[in-house]
Amino acid sequence: MGSKVAVLGAGSWGTALALVLADNGHDVSLWSHRVELAEQITQHNENKQYLLGVTLSENIVPTSSLDEAVHNSDAVLVVVPTKAIRSVCQQMKSLLRQDQLIIHASKGIEPSSNKRISEMMTEELGEDIGGNIVVLSGPSHAEEVGMRQPTTVTVSSLNQECTIAAQDLFMNDKFRVYTNQDLIGVEIGGALKNIIALGAGISDGLGYGDNAKAALITRGLAEMAKLGKTLNANPLTFAGLTGVGDLIVTCTSQHSRNWRAGNMLGKGYDLDDVLEQMGMVVEGVRTTEAVYQMAQKYHVDMPITSGLYELIVHEKDPKRVVDDLMNRGKTDEIEHLT
């Protein structure tokens, strides 16, 4: 018998995960804070704004009522932008029960506080619930998940029983789910890959070739691992799906909104114009600011992140950012990682 699942966030990723859950026989309430979006999805049986061309299952019921979505659900899946996490958690706190499985599939770091998403949720929902939060992350374009193309992701929690429950909820023959006990590493990898994807897009926008992008991805992975190690993550996590896996898919595909945003920046577009034209949240922009702050706080050398911070915050010319990276002082490739 299927479960009842509330999916909070009717963007492309929330809609795609709702489809996975419906395919597994679960009854899904797909919540949007925008009444007009919920009505549009109901009318067309399709999320034309965020996941065009994918027909939704009859098991998916759109709603703009948070109470209706969360009430009597067995699990709550939060898939909203990082900047909306606290607000959504505050709204749903009084609606939750202790026995509900709480999962998030968002990727980012909060500027100023430098909190990971599970930490933000724990602050808003309380320690009793926070210790059981599960993160779902990995190389997974919503468009491909919506088309039922083979996809693999990872789930992680401080509570192993909750991790297994989330794995069981999502696992099927098109959506393979692994477990990983390293919650910090899984969240750090999912957040930081968006920064490097911005850089990869900028490199492509400038007209640089595969050599430059391969270097950017590889050295970007090194930055992810350095910060992760400082925060007590397992270095092996960054060799897995939520590290190098998510990095590859986000840096090399035009499905990636972070790559697309970076590509436009590399071609000379103004950041405000880029964000307006994207029409969706570009998490890498906000995360760059947060991770730059973390690098300063923990004294971690992250030249790619720092260069992108200068570009985004101080409007430094993209080509100058690349030139400065290439002209840094000599160093050893491996020594500073140990």
N, C-alpha and C positions, 0 to 999 in steps of 0.2 A: 504494500500500500504506500502511495506517495505521501510526501509531506506538503505542508503549506509554507511557502516561502515568500517573504516580502523583499522585493528588490527596490531599493531606494536610490533613484537616479535613472532617468529614462534617456540617457545619452546613448551613443553607439555601443559602448562597452556594457553598460547596464542592460540594454536590450539584447545584446548577443548572449550574455550570461543567462538572461531570462529564458532564451531559447534552449540553451543547454539543459537548464532545470526542467523545462516543460518536456523536452525530449525524454527525460528520465522519469516522466510520469508524475512530476510534482505540480501542484496548483500554485501559480505565481501571480502575485499582485505587483504590478509594475507601477511604481509611484513617480510622479513628476510634480514639482512644486508649481508648475505652470498648467493652469486649467486647460488652456487652449491646446497644449501638446497632448495631454491625456485624451482630450476629446478627438483630436485629429487621429491618434493611434487607434482609438476605438472605432472611429468612422471608417477608416481605410484598412484596418487590420494589418497595418504596416507603419513603421516609424520612418516616414518619408524624409524627415529633416535630418535624421542621424544615421539611419541604416536602410537606405533606399534599395528597393528591389527584393527585400526579404519578407516573405509572408509570415506573420506571427501565428503561433499555435493557439487553438481555442482554449488551452490551459492558462493562457496569459490574459489577465484582466487589468487593463490600465486604470489608474485612479489618480486623483489629485488630493485625496484625503489620506493623510498620514495615519490617522487613527484606523481607518478602514484597512489600510495595507498591513499594519503591524498587528492588529487585533487577532488573537487566536493563531498567529503564525508560529511555526516550529523553529524557523530560522529567519534571521534578518540579514540581508546582504546590502552593505553600504557601498555605492559606486557613484560618489559625487566628487567634484573637484576639491582639492585640498583646502581651498579657502572657504568651502561650505561645510567642512567636516564638523566643526564645533557647533555651528548653528543647527545642523540636522540632528546631532546628538542631543543637544539641549531640548529640541522639540520632541524627540522620541523617548527620552529618559523616563518620563512618567508612564509611558505605554508599555514598557518592557517588563517581562517576567524573568525570574532567576533561571528558569530552565530553558530559555531560548538560546539557540546557537547564534552568535554574532560573528559575522565575517565582513571583512572589507576588501575591496579590490581596486582601491585607489593608489596612486603612486606620487609621492611628493614629500617635501620637508617644509615645515612652517617657518617662514622668516622670523627673525627676532627671537622666538623661543627655541628655534632649531629642533623642534620635536618631530619625531616620526609619527605617522598617522595613528598607530596603535597607542602611542603615548598620549596624543591629543584626545583620543576617544576615552581612554582610561580616566583622564582628568575630568572629562565631562560626565561620564557614566558611573564613575566610582570604581574602586579597586575590586569589589566583588565580581563585577562584570568584566572589568578590564583584563583580569588575569586569564580570562577564557576567550578573548578575542582571537580570531583566526585571520591571517592575511593570505590572500590568493594572488599570486604574481607569476610572471613568466612571459615568454615570447608569444604574444597572442594578439594579432590584429583583429578587431571586432568584425571587419568585413569578411575575413576568412572563417572565423568561428560561425558567423551567421550563415555561411554557405556550407557548413558542416565539413570543412576541410580539416585534416588531421592536425591537432594542436596539443601541446603538452605544457602543463603549468605545475606550479609547486604551491602547497599549502603549509603554513607554519603557525604555531601557537605555543605559548608557555604551558598550555594544558594539552597533553598528548591525546587524551580522549576526544577533545574538541577537534584536534587536527584530523584524526581518523574519521570523525563524523562528517567533517567538511569534505574529505576525500570521497567518502561514500556518496555524499549528496550530488557531487558533480561528475563522478567518473563514468565514462561510457566509451564505446568503441571509436569515437571520433575526438574525444576530449579526455586525454590521459592525465591523471593527477598524481604527482609524487608528493611525498612528505619530506620535510626538512625541519630539524629541531632548532635551527639558527634563525630565530625571528628577526634579530637585528640585521643580519646579513641579507636576508630576503627583502626586507623593507629598504635598506640602503641601496642595494642593487637596483631595485625597481625605480627608485627615485633618481639616482645619479645617472642612469643610462639616458635619461631625457636631456641632461646637460650635454653629454657627448653627442647625442643625435643632433642637437642644435649645431654643434661644431661641424659634424659631418655634412649637414645641409649647407652650411656656410662655405665649406671647402668645395662642394660641388657647384654652388652658386658662383664662386670665384673662377670656376673653370679648371680647377686642379684635378688631377687624375686619381687612379686607384692607389698609387703609391702613398699619396698624401692621406687618403682616407684610411688605408690600412694602418698607417702610423698613428693617426688620430684615435682609431678604435683601440689599438693595442696600448698606447700610452694612457688613454682614457680608462681602460680596464685597470691599469696600474694605479691610477688615482683612486678609483673606487675601492680597490683592495687596501690601499694605504689608509684611507679614512676608516674603512670597515675594521681593520685591525686595531686602530686607535680606539674604536668604540666597542671592542671586544667581540666582534663578529668572527666567525670561522672563515679563514682565508679560502678554504675549499668551496665555500658557497659561491664565490665569484667566478669559479670555473664551471658552475652549473647553469641551470635554466634561467635563474633570476639574476645571473651575472652576465657572463659572456653570451648566453643564449638570447636574453632580452636586448643586449647591446647590439648584437648582429642584426636582429630583425628591425630594430628601431633606427639604426644608422644606415640601412641599405634599402629601405622600401619607401616608395612614395605614398603608401598608406599612412606613414608616420606623420602626424601633424607637427611634431617637433622637427623632423627633417625638413618638411615643407616650409616651416617658418624660417629655419636657418637658411634654406636655399634662397628665399626671398631676401633675407638680410644680406647674403653674399652678393646678390645681384643689385644691391644698393637701395632697397626699399627701406623706408623709415619704420622703426619698430611699431609705432602706433598704427600705421597703415597695415602692417603685416597682421597684427592681432585683430584688427577690424575685418580684414578680408578673410581670415581663417574661419571666423564665425563659431569657433569652439575654443575651449581653454587649452592653452599651450603650457603645460605644467613645467617644462624645462626653464621657462623664463623666470618664474617665481622661485623654482628650486635652485637656480644658479645663485641667486642672492642669498638664500639660506645656507647653501653649502660653502659659499665664499666666507660667510661669517663663521661657520664651523671650522674651516681651514685656519682662519686667523686665531680662533679661540684655542684650538688644540695644536697649533704650530705644525700643521701638516702641509708640506709643499705640494700644491696642486696647480701647476702652471696653466693647464688648459682651462680649468674652471676660472682661474683668476683672469685669464685673457678674455673669456666670454663675459665675465662680470664687467670688465672695463668696456666692452662693446655695448652691452645691454644698458648699464647704468650710466656710463660716462660717454656713450656714443663714439667710442674709439673706432677708427676705420678698420673694417674686417681684414684688409690686406696687411695693415700694420700689425694687427694681432698675430697673424701668421708669421710675419717677418720676425717679430720679437720672440716668438716661440722657437723659430729655427736658429736664432742667433744667441740663445742662452749659453751660459758657460758649459764647458765639458763636464760630463758625469758618467758614472757607470750604470748600465741598464738594470742590473740585478741588485747591487749592493744596498741601495736605499730602501729596498722592499723588505729586507731581512731585519 
